[in-house]
Structure formats: structure tokens, C-alpha cells
Amino acid sequence: MAPAKKEKINGVSFVAARDSINDVHINPVLNLNANYAAIMPFGFIRDLKHPDIIYNTDRQWFGETRKGAKQYIETLKKNISKLW
């Protein structure tokens, strides 16, 4: 059995923005020949005595929310797959 081919990972950290993303945001990632992107939704705690994680609120930027992370993932996946 032949050894598995190892794919080189060219990854970026894609920081959340206020709004949804489009080609303007994706093209720089493609220009780097990135084939992976880390999407980082945001959560926080208000009080160490009550460390409940607060996330997915109306006061967060779109890219920090569950809906935003999903849109980023779907858009990046669609566009990055064009390269590979």
C-alpha cells in the first residue's frame, strides 16, 4: 500500500468583520494560495464568579455570531475549492 500523500496546508486566520463577506474579502485569501482558513466566532464572560460564556448576541459583529461564522465558512469553502 502506498503511503498517503500529504497535502501542504496554507492556512490563514480569518478575523470576523461587521458584515457578511464577499469576493472583496475572499480575493486576498485566494491570492495567498490559502487552502484552509480558521474562522473564529467570539464569546466572552462578564464575571469570573459566573463564567457563563456569552455569544451569538445582537451586539456582536456579524462575523462573530453563529450565522456569520456559517456564512464565512460556506463562502470561503466555495471560493477556495475553485483553486484546488
N, C-alpha and C positions, 0 to 999 in steps of 0.2 A: 504494500500500500504506500502510495506516495505521500510525503509529508504535506500538511495543509499549507497552502500559500498564505503568507502573512501580508495583509493589506496595511500599507502605511496610513497612519492616522494623521491627518492635517486638521487639527481642531481649533476652534475659536470659542471664546466665551461671549455669548450674545446677550448684552445687557438690555434689560427691559426699558421700554420707552413709554411715553404718554399715550400713544395711539397705536393702531394696528400697523403692521409693516407691509411694504410692497417692494417692487423692484429697486427703488432708490436705496433701500436698506439692504437688500439682498446682493446687489451687484458687487459691493466691496468684498463681501464674503466669497463670492464666486471668483473675484479677481485674485484672491489669495490661494485659490485652488483648495479651499477647505472642503472636506468631505464629512465633517462632523461639527456640530455646534451644541454647546451646553446652554440650555435655557434655564434661567434661574428665577422662578417666581419668588416673591418676597413675603416673609412673615415676621412678626415681631411680638415681643411681650411687653406689657406695660409695667409690671411689678414683679420683682423676683419672689415675693411671697405668694403670688398667684401666677405661676408661669404658664398660663394658657397661651397658646400660640394664636395670634390674631392674623388672619389672612383673608384674601378674597373679599375685601370691603370696597364700598363705593368711593372711599377717599384715596385709594391706591391708583397708581398709574395702570393703564390698560395692560401693559406687558407684565405687570407684577401679579395679575389675577389669574385664576384658573382659565377663564375664557381667553385671555390674552396669550397665556402660555400655549394653549391649544392652537390658536391662530398662528403663532410664531412657528411652532413645530410643523404644522401642516404646510405652511408657505415655504419654510426652509427646506423641508423634505422634498417637496415638489420641484423646487429650483435646483437644489444640489444634485438630485438624481439625474438632471439633464447633463451634468458633467461626467458622471460615472456610468 
